Amino acid sequence: MATGSDKEREQEKVSTRKLQEEVGKRIRSIREEKGMNQTELAIKMNNRDRQVVQRLEKGKTNCSLNLLRLVAESLNVEIGELFKKV
């Protein structure tokens, strides 16, 4: 039987997943506006693997603020831009 706290934790996971997906869509949108491919962005992100960018854009990773800062710097935008709706 699920308790109230179990349901709250599950809702937190769902909310986090949605936010990851929204941020990922925004990263992809900005990257494409800048005419960059995933490999080019990964290289600008201190030679990260392209798969890092791919997972970010698909919302498949719960990334750190440091990684988001690096993405924003590599895209030459303020970090807040990554959280705007597409």
N, C-alpha and C positions, 0 to 999 in steps of 0.2 A: 504494500500500500504506500502510495506516494504521500509524503508529508508536505506541509506548506512550504518548508524551506527547499525541499526537492523540486517542487514546482517553480519556485523562484529562481533556483539555479538553472533549471532548464530554460526558463524565459530569458535569463541573462545570456545563455549560450545562443539562443535564437537571435536576440538583439545584437549580440556581438557579430554573429555571422552576417546579418544584414548590413551592419556598418562596414565590415570588411569588404563585402561585395560592392557597396556604394563607393567606398574609397578606391577600390580596384577599378571600377568603371571610370572614375574621375581621372585616375592616373593614366589609363589607356587613352582617354579623350584628350588630355593635355599632351601626352606623348605624340599622338597622331597629329594634333594641331601644330606641333613643333616639327613635324616631318621626320620624326625619329622612328626607328624600328626598335624592337625589344633588345637586341644585341647592343645597339648604340647606347641605349639608356643604361644597360648593365655595365658597359665599359665606363661610362661617366660616373657610375656609382662605385668608384674605386675597384674596377675590374671584377664586379660580381658576375656570377653565372647568369645567363639569360633566363634560366629556369626560375631564378629568384623573382625576376620581373614578371614572368608568366604566372607564377603562383600569386603574386600580389594583385595582378590585374584580374585574376579569376576569383579573388577573395578567399583563397585557399590557405592563407597563412595569417596567424595572429602576430603581426610584426611589432617591433619595438618602436618607440618614439624616435630613437636614433636612426633607424632605417627609414622612417617616414621623413625625417629631416634631410637625410641624404637624398632621397627621391626628390623632394622639393628643390633642394639646391641643384641637383642634376638637371631638373626641368626648368630651373631659373624662375621659380614661383615661390610665393610665401606658403608656408606649410598649411595655413588655413584654406588655401585654394583646393587642397586635396579633399576637404570635407564638404565642399559645395555640391549640391545636387547637379547631376548631369542633365 
